[in-house]
Amino acid sequence: MKANLIIQGDALTELRKLPECAAQAIIADPPYFNVLEDEAWDTQWKTAADYLAWCEEWAGEAMRVLCDEGLCFIFGQLGKREHTFLHLMSQLSRSHQFHDLIIWDRAVGYNERRDSFTPQYEMILVLRKGDEVKFNKDAVRIPYDEKTIAQYLKDTRYKNMDARKAHLEKGKFATNILRVPSLKGTSKEKCGHPSQKPLDLIEKLVLCSTDEGDLVLDPFFGSGTTAAAALRLKRKWIGIERDETYVQLARRRLHALASAEPQLF
Ligand SMILES: C[S@@+](CC[C@H](N)C(=O)[O-])C[C@H]1O[C@@H](n2cnc3c(N)ncnc32)[C@H](O)[C@@H]1O
C-alpha cells in the first residue's frame, strides 16, 4: 500500500477504501462537536445524536483498518456545557475494546468558565483491537534530572550502586497523564490551524504504539502533525483531510520540514 501521502476527502469515504489491518496506530483528532463555534467543520451536525452516529461509523471503519496489535487514539474535548465526548467514550467502549483513557494535561487553562474550575485537560480515548497490543513502554520513559538521581543514589538500601544508577538513568515510566503545554498563538510550531496539537504530544503516542517502519494513519489530518511526528520517528504515515485549505497548509508544513531536516525524507 502506498504511504506518506495526504488523501483529500471525507474520512468515512476514504477509510472505507483502505484495506483491513493496515495501520499499526491510528491517531484521530476529529471535530469535537460545537466546541470551536466559529469553525464550520466543528458545527456541522444538528444534534449530538447525529454527531455520535457519525463517530460510530468512522470509528468502526478505523478499527477495521487497524492491525490486530494496534492502538487507536481518539481525541476529545468537553465543550462549555457539552458532555458529548463522555457519551462517545461510553458508546465506543461498548462497540470496541477499551484500552485506556489518557489525560492530556495542557499545562494552562482555556475557555475560562465563570461557574466552574477552568478546564485544563483534554481526553484521549484509546481503543485496542486484539488481546495483545504493541506498547513500547520504555520508549516514552521520562528522564530524571541529575539532582533527583543524585538524591536517589543516597538511598543506602541498594547495594549495587552501578546497577541502581543505570536503572535511574533509564528514567521513570510515564503515567497516563501526559503533561505537554498546548501551543500558544505565538509558538514557533503553530502553523495556522485552530486546533493544531503539539508535536511533542503526538510523538509520544506514535513512539509508544509503533516501531520504525510501521504505518500511522490520521483520518482528520488538519495541519499534518501526525506526519511530522511520523517522519521524525521514521514511521510511515497516511493522512485524510477534507478541507483543501488544511491540505495545502499541511503540505507547506511538510515542505518546510523537508528543507529544515532533509534527512527525514
Ligand atoms: C481537530 S482538527 C485536527 C487537527 C490536527 N490534529 C492537527 O494537529 O493539526 C479536525 C480536522 O478534521 C477535518 N475534518 C472535519 N470533518 C472531516 C471529514 N468528514 N473528513 C475528513 N476531515 C474532516 C477538519 O477540517 C479539521 O482539519
The ligand as an SDF file (V2000), in Angstrom:
LIG
                    3D

 27 29  0  0  0  0  0  0  0  0999 V2000
   -9.3880   18.7910   15.3770 C   0  0  0  0  0  0  0  0  0  0  0  0
   -8.8260   19.0730   13.7560 S   0  0  0  0  0  0  0  0  0  0  0  0
   -7.3310   18.1180   13.5910 C   0  0  0  0  0  0  0  0  0  0  0  0
   -6.0870   18.9100   13.9280 C   0  0  0  0  0  0  0  0  0  0  0  0
   -4.8080   18.1060   13.7900 C   0  0  0  0  0  0  0  0  0  0  0  0
   -4.6960   17.0720   14.7790 N   0  0  0  0  0  0  0  0  0  0  0  0
   -3.5590   18.9990   13.8780 C   0  0  0  0  0  0  0  0  0  0  0  0
   -2.6880   18.8090   14.7640 O   0  0  0  0  0  0  0  0  0  0  0  0
   -3.4580   19.9210   13.0590 O   0  0  0  0  0  0  0  0  0  0  0  0
  -10.0010   18.1860   12.8300 C   0  0  0  0  0  0  0  0  0  0  0  0
   -9.8110   18.2470   11.3270 C   0  0  0  0  0  0  0  0  0  0  0  0
  -10.7670   17.3650   10.7220 O   0  0  0  0  0  0  0  0  0  0  0  0
  -11.1500   17.9170    9.4760 C   0  0  0  0  0  0  0  0  0  0  0  0
  -12.4440   17.2960    9.1210 N   0  0  0  0  0  0  0  0  0  0  0  0
  -13.6770   17.6230    9.5710 C   0  0  0  0  0  0  0  0  0  0  0  0
  -14.5980   16.7890    9.0600 N   0  0  0  0  0  0  0  0  0  0  0  0
  -13.9250   15.9020    8.2710 C   0  0  0  0  0  0  0  0  0  0  0  0
  -14.3240   14.7850    7.4960 C   0  0  0  0  0  0  0  0  0  0  0  0
  -15.6060   14.4170    7.4120 N   0  0  0  0  0  0  0  0  0  0  0  0
  -13.3740   14.0980    6.8320 N   0  0  0  0  0  0  0  0  0  0  0  0
  -12.0640   14.4630    6.8910 C   0  0  0  0  0  0  0  0  0  0  0  0
  -11.6260   15.5280    7.6140 N   0  0  0  0  0  0  0  0  0  0  0  0
  -12.5490   16.2280    8.2980 C   0  0  0  0  0  0  0  0  0  0  0  0
  -11.2120   19.4080    9.7250 C   0  0  0  0  0  0  0  0  0  0  0  0
  -11.0840   20.1260    8.5120 O   0  0  0  0  0  0  0  0  0  0  0  0
  -10.0330   19.6100   10.6850 C   0  0  0  0  0  0  0  0  0  0  0  0
   -8.8720   19.9920    9.9860 O   0  0  0  0  0  0  0  0  0  0  0  0
  1  2  1  0
  2  3  1  0
  2 10  1  0
  3  4  1  0
  4  5  1  0
  5  6  1  0
  5  7  1  0
  7  8  2  0
  7  9  1  0
 10 11  1  0
 11 12  1  0
 11 26  1  0
 12 13  1  0
 13 14  1  0
 13 24  1  0
 14 15  1  0
 14 23  1  0
 15 16  2  0
 16 17  1  0
 17 18  1  0
 17 23  2  0
 18 19  1  0
 18 20  2  0
 20 21  1  0
 21 22  2  0
 22 23  1  0
 24 25  1  0
 24 26  1  0
 26 27  1  0
M  CHG  2   2   1   9  -1
M  END
$$$$
